[in-house]
Amino acid sequence: MATTILLAHRCGSWSTEGEAYAVALIQSFLLGYYPTVLPGTSLRVFLAHKLDCLPMRISKKLAQLHAPDAVNPKHFGRLRYVCDPSVLHGIKRQAARDELDLLVVSFDKVVEVQRATPIPRPFNTAPSARAGPWSDEEQDYTYAMISYFIQGHLGLPDGTSLRAHLSRQLECTPMRVSKKLSLATLAGHALPRRVGTLGFVANIEAGAATGRNDARAHLVQLRSDCFDDAGLVLFPINGHRHA
């Protein structure tokens, strides 16, 4: 069987360097030091992106760490990001960034060693499509996508079908989407007839850019609620991994 070399997400035991880097990232996240991270991004998703691993691995590590006062340890990973503009140019933030720069160098050296031995996998290996019942979170996320699709507030090519877009974002087959849309209601809301066949038309009115930004921030939070518990990889947070 033909094979290709794929680089897997980091897994297994945590290195000392990885733990130190994660703790520093958590501190900076809680203090609102990242201007490029979207408000509402969960701590778990943020760390998974920075550390190149699945959210489930982050959840297990967070369960071993001491959560901040007044935070339920079970909800530690669900803490949402709030940027604090007042500290973005402060001395403490710069000191934190300097510390992160040093820690990430050590972390990257460990990662390079771990990735020096690639993992051979079958050429056609691919993650399984989502299936089964729709959770409340998935329905809320889907309804929001439909609403913003109809309003023209998504960054899609004109003519993209709603069914195709939902299938890609939900990582499931178009048939699963069609069956759900055929019920005519979703998350307690009525759906237009033949909504799945609608083609996307971008909103070009004044203020549309603000609408797109608001839609993106809202969808990031809903997608996090929908997917991070399942250990799926979310789309990247804005900014470079080391930013």
C-alpha positions in Angstrom: 0.0 0.0 0.0 1.3 3.5 -0.9 2.3 5.6 2.1 3.0 9.2 2.8 4.7 10.8 5.8 2.4 12.9 7.9 3.3 14.9 11.0 0.9 14.1 13.8 -0.2 16.5 16.5 1.9 16.3 19.6 0.7 13.7 22.0 2.0 11.6 24.9 3.7 12.8 28.0 4.6 16.4 28.6 8.2 17.6 28.5 9.4 20.0 31.2 9.8 22.6 28.5 6.3 22.1 27.3 4.8 22.5 30.7 6.8 25.6 31.5 5.7 27.2 28.1 2.1 26.2 28.7 2.0 27.8 32.2 3.5 31.1 30.8 0.9 31.1 28.0 -1.9 30.6 30.4 -0.7 33.5 32.5 -0.5 35.8 29.5 -3.9 34.6 28.3 -5.6 35.4 31.6 -4.0 38.9 31.7 -5.3 39.7 28.2 -1.8 40.1 26.6 -2.7 38.9 23.1 -4.2 41.6 20.7 -4.5 39.1 17.8 -6.6 36.5 19.7 -10.3 36.8 19.1 -12.4 37.7 22.1 -14.3 34.7 23.4 -11.6 32.2 22.3 -11.4 29.4 25.0 -8.2 28.8 26.9 -8.2 25.2 25.8 -8.4 26.1 22.1 -5.8 28.8 22.4 -3.3 26.4 24.1 -4.0 23.6 21.6 -3.1 26.0 18.7 0.0 27.3 20.4 1.3 23.9 21.4 0.3 22.1 18.2 -1.8 19.4 19.9 -5.4 18.4 20.3 -7.7 20.1 22.8 -8.3 16.9 24.6 -4.6 16.7 25.5 -4.9 20.2 26.8 -7.9 19.3 28.9 -6.0 16.5 30.6 -3.1 18.8 31.5 -5.4 21.6 32.8 -7.0 19.1 35.1 -3.7 18.7 36.8 -3.0 22.4 37.2 -4.2 24.7 39.9 -7.1 26.8 38.5 -7.3 30.5 39.4 -9.3 31.5 42.4 -13.1 31.7 41.8 -12.7 29.4 38.8 -14.3 26.0 38.8 -11.4 23.6 38.0 -13.8 21.6 35.7 -14.3 24.8 33.7 -10.7 25.9 33.6 -10.3 25.2 29.9 -13.5 27.0 29.0 -12.3 30.4 30.2 -12.8 32.9 27.5 -10.2 35.4 26.3 -10.7 39.1 27.0 -8.1 41.5 25.6 -7.1 44.2 28.0 -6.0 47.2 25.8 -4.6 49.0 28.9 -1.8 46.5 29.3 -0.8 45.9 25.7 2.1 48.3 25.8 3.0 48.0 29.5 6.3 46.9 31.0 4.8 43.8 32.6 3.5 42.6 29.2 6.9 43.1 27.6 8.5 41.2 30.4 6.0 38.4 29.8 6.7 38.4 26.1 10.5 38.2 26.8 9.9 35.2 29.0 7.8 33.5 26.4 10.4 34.1 23.7 13.0 32.3 25.9 10.6 29.4 26.8 9.5 28.9 23.2 13.1 28.4 22.0 13.5 25.6 24.5 10.1 24.2 23.6 10.8 24.2 19.9 14.1 22.4 20.3 12.2 19.6 22.1 9.5 19.6 19.3 12.2 19.3 16.6 13.7 16.2 18.3 10.2 14.6 18.6 9.4 15.3 15.0 12.7 14.1 13.6 11.1 10.7 13.3 8.0 11.1 11.1 5.1 8.8 11.4 4.3 6.7 8.3 0.5 6.4 7.7 -1.6 5.1 4.8 -1.9 7.5 2.0 -5.7 7.7 2.2 -5.8 8.1 6.0 -8.4 10.8 6.9 -10.4 11.6 10.0 -13.9 10.2 10.1 -16.8 12.4 9.2 -19.0 13.5 12.1 -22.2 11.5 12.4 -25.0 10.7 14.9 -27.3 13.0 16.9 -26.9 16.8 16.7 -25.9 18.3 20.1 -27.5 21.6 21.2 -24.1 23.3 20.7 -23.9 22.0 17.1 -27.4 23.2 16.3 -26.7 26.7 17.7 -23.4 26.9 15.7 -25.2 25.7 12.6 -28.1 28.2 12.9 -25.7 31.1 13.4 -23.8 30.1 10.3 -27.0 29.9 8.3 -28.0 33.4 9.6 -24.7 35.0 8.7 -24.7 33.2 5.3 -28.1 34.6 4.4 -26.9 38.1 5.6 -23.8 37.8 3.4 -21.4 38.3 6.3 -19.1 35.3 5.6 -15.9 35.4 3.7 -17.0 33.0 1.0 -17.0 33.1 -2.9 -20.3 34.2 -4.3 -22.4 31.2 -5.3 -21.1 28.8 -2.6 -24.0 26.6 -1.6 -25.1 26.7 2.0 -25.2 22.9 2.2 -21.6 22.6 1.0 -20.4 25.3 3.4 -22.1 23.7 6.4 -20.7 20.3 5.5 -17.2 21.6 5.4 -17.5 23.6 8.7 -19.2 20.7 10.5 -16.9 18.1 9.1 -19.7 15.8 8.1 -21.3 14.6 4.9 -23.7 16.9 2.8 -26.4 14.2 3.3 -26.2 14.7 7.1 -26.7 18.4 6.6 -29.6 17.9 4.1 -31.4 15.6 6.5 -31.2 18.1 9.3 -32.2 21.1 7.1 -35.2 19.1 5.8 -36.8 19.2 9.2 -37.5 22.9 8.6 -36.5 23.9 12.2 -33.1 24.2 13.9 -32.3 25.3 17.4 -35.9 26.3 17.9 -36.0 28.5 14.8 -37.9 28.0 11.5 -35.8 27.6 8.4 -36.6 28.9 4.9 -37.8 26.3 2.3 -34.9 24.7 0.4 -32.4 26.7 2.5 -29.6 24.2 1.7 -29.6 25.1 -2.0 -29.1 28.9 -1.3 -26.1 30.4 -2.9 -23.9 32.9 -1.1 -24.0 36.6 -2.0 -21.6 38.8 -0.2 -23.0 41.9 1.6 -21.4 45.0 0.1 -23.4 47.6 1.9 -21.8 50.2 4.1 -20.9 48.7 7.4 -20.6 45.2 6.0 -17.0 44.9 7.2 -18.2 45.4 10.8 -20.9 42.8 10.3 -18.3 40.3 9.0 -16.0 40.9 12.0 -18.9 40.5 14.5 -20.0 37.3 12.7 -16.5 35.8 12.8 -16.0 36.6 16.5 -19.4 35.0 17.3 -18.8 31.9 15.2 -15.4 31.4 16.8 -17.0 31.1 20.2 -19.8 28.9 19.0 -17.4 26.6 17.1 -15.3 26.3 20.2 -18.4 25.3 22.3 -19.3 22.8 19.5 -16.0 21.1 18.8 -13.4 21.5 21.5 -14.8 18.8 23.8 -14.7 16.4 20.9 -11.0 16.9 20.6 -11.2 18.2 17.1 -8.8 20.7 15.6 -10.3 24.2 15.1 -9.3 26.7 12.5 -6.3 28.7 13.5 -6.5 31.7 15.8 -5.2 34.9 14.2 -1.5 35.5 14.5 1.6 33.3 14.4 1.9 30.5 16.9 4.7 32.3 18.8 3.1 35.8 18.7 
